[in-house]
């Protein structure tokens, strides 16, 4: 990939009564369709997927944003489960695309929950979508929970016992429980230890305002008791018409079993598994991951 210098612009997009913070790395007028990056959670921030801005060094604008409820966007700690829905976040993405005047042509990359949201967006066949990247995402929460339980069973027995005891007692906010979850995270979420500063910023942000994460997901990555626990997109995947790239890590909590339906049911799809990564190849094998995405986007643009 040929790399160029890039500019950075930040702003806010009005979204009803709320504001969506965004950052554009690169030039929207470059002639290449921009890449919108959807962060995970639900309830994370853009920080931990910051490295995808490096795709802009190929001459393509990259747009990060914090979904409402998180990061630099409007926070709504008083809202409950009936407010935080897939449709709310899908509408927010459509709103941002239109606010930035990019409805003509654009790419979408979603990581973890962001990939689930990206798939939910793509099945509606939105105008202007050129391609989709689904990174480290399950196709259903049943698969995710099943595989999370399998991975839990591979943890040291004393860690498993600590997790179970606090979940039964309802004390998942205890320091002992949090320490036990770190064992899982260091195996299956981010194998760079200590975690890089941009990843830590996201984890700290969830602690500061866990509204969206706790409501839609639960207290952590493997104890899913939130409103998303029954979510699935498996039967709707054939509706995705654009070329799609799947990304996952060999040690990923989004195991091959959770990703397989995307590979089986999306008509134009390819899949790369990063052998030395877990849930964050964009951090754990950064250079190779960024190159893969940049090359994919350039290839798809060449088809147009």
Secondary structure as the mmCIF struct_conf table of DSSP 4:
data_model
#
loop_
_struct_conf.conf_type_id
_struct_conf.id
_struct_conf.beg_label_comp_id
_struct_conf.beg_label_asym_id
_struct_conf.beg_label_seq_id
_struct_conf.end_label_comp_id
_struct_conf.end_label_asym_id
_struct_conf.end_label_seq_id
STRN STRN1 UNK A 8 UNK A 15
TURN_TY1_P TURN_TY1_P1 UNK A 16 UNK A 17
STRN STRN2 UNK A 18 UNK A 25
BEND BEND1 UNK A 26 UNK A 26
TURN_TY1_P TURN_TY1_P2 UNK A 28 UNK A 29
BEND BEND2 UNK A 30 UNK A 32
HELX_LH_PP_P HELX_LH_PP_P1 UNK A 33 UNK A 33
STRN STRN3 UNK A 34 UNK A 38
TURN_TY1_P TURN_TY1_P3 UNK A 41 UNK A 43
BEND BEND3 UNK A 46 UNK A 46
HELX_RH_3T_P HELX_RH_3T_P1 UNK A 47 UNK A 58
TURN_TY1_P TURN_TY1_P4 UNK A 59 UNK A 59
STRN STRN4 UNK A 62 UNK A 66
HELX_LH_PP_P HELX_LH_PP_P2 UNK A 67 UNK A 67
TURN_TY1_P TURN_TY1_P5 UNK A 68 UNK A 69
BEND BEND4 UNK A 70 UNK A 70
TURN_TY1_P TURN_TY1_P6 UNK A 71 UNK A 72
BEND BEND5 UNK A 73 UNK A 73
TURN_TY1_P TURN_TY1_P7 UNK A 77 UNK A 78
TURN_TY1_P TURN_TY1_P8 UNK A 81 UNK A 83
BEND BEND6 UNK A 84 UNK A 84
HELX_RH_AL_P HELX_RH_AL_P1 UNK A 86 UNK A 99
TURN_TY1_P TURN_TY1_P9 UNK A 100 UNK A 101
TURN_TY1_P TURN_TY1_P10 UNK A 103 UNK A 104
BEND BEND7 UNK A 105 UNK A 105
STRN STRN5 UNK A 106 UNK A 111
TURN_TY1_P TURN_TY1_P11 UNK A 112 UNK A 112
HELX_RH_AL_P HELX_RH_AL_P2 UNK A 113 UNK A 122
TURN_TY1_P TURN_TY1_P12 UNK A 123 UNK A 125
TURN_TY1_P TURN_TY1_P13 UNK A 127 UNK A 128
STRN STRN6 UNK A 129 UNK A 135
BEND BEND8 UNK A 136 UNK A 136
BEND BEND9 UNK A 139 UNK A 139
STRN STRN7 UNK A 140 UNK A 140
HELX_RH_AL_P HELX_RH_AL_P3 UNK A 141 UNK A 152
TURN_TY1_P TURN_TY1_P14 UNK A 153 UNK A 154
BEND BEND10 UNK A 155 UNK A 155
HELX_RH_AL_P HELX_RH_AL_P4 UNK A 157 UNK A 169
TURN_TY1_P TURN_TY1_P15 UNK A 170 UNK A 170
TURN_TY1_P TURN_TY1_P16 UNK A 172 UNK A 173
BEND BEND11 UNK A 174 UNK A 174
HELX_RH_AL_P HELX_RH_AL_P5 UNK A 175 UNK A 188
TURN_TY1_P TURN_TY1_P17 UNK A 189 UNK A 189
BEND BEND12 UNK A 192 UNK A 194
HELX_LH_PP_P HELX_LH_PP_P3 UNK A 195 UNK A 196
HELX_RH_AL_P HELX_RH_AL_P6 UNK A 197 UNK A 208
HELX_RH_AL_P HELX_RH_AL_P7 UNK A 211 UNK A 216
TURN_TY1_P TURN_TY1_P18 UNK A 217 UNK A 217
STRN STRN8 UNK A 218 UNK A 218
BEND BEND13 UNK A 219 UNK A 222
STRN STRN9 UNK A 224 UNK A 224
BEND BEND14 UNK A 226 UNK A 226
TURN_TY1_P TURN_TY1_P19 UNK A 227 UNK A 230
STRN STRN10 UNK A 232 UNK A 232
HELX_RH_3T_P HELX_RH_3T_P2 UNK A 234 UNK A 239
BEND BEND15 UNK A 242 UNK A 242
STRN STRN11 UNK A 243 UNK A 249
TURN_TY1_P TURN_TY1_P20 UNK A 250 UNK A 251
BEND BEND16 UNK A 253 UNK A 254
HELX_RH_AL_P HELX_RH_AL_P8 UNK A 256 UNK A 265
BEND BEND17 UNK A 267 UNK A 268
STRN STRN12 UNK A 269 UNK A 274
TURN_TY1_P TURN_TY1_P21 UNK A 275 UNK A 276
BEND BEND18 UNK A 278 UNK A 279
HELX_RH_AL_P HELX_RH_AL_P9 UNK A 281 UNK A 284
TURN_TY1_P TURN_TY1_P22 UNK A 285 UNK A 285
HELX_RH_AL_P HELX_RH_AL_P10 UNK A 286 UNK A 303
#
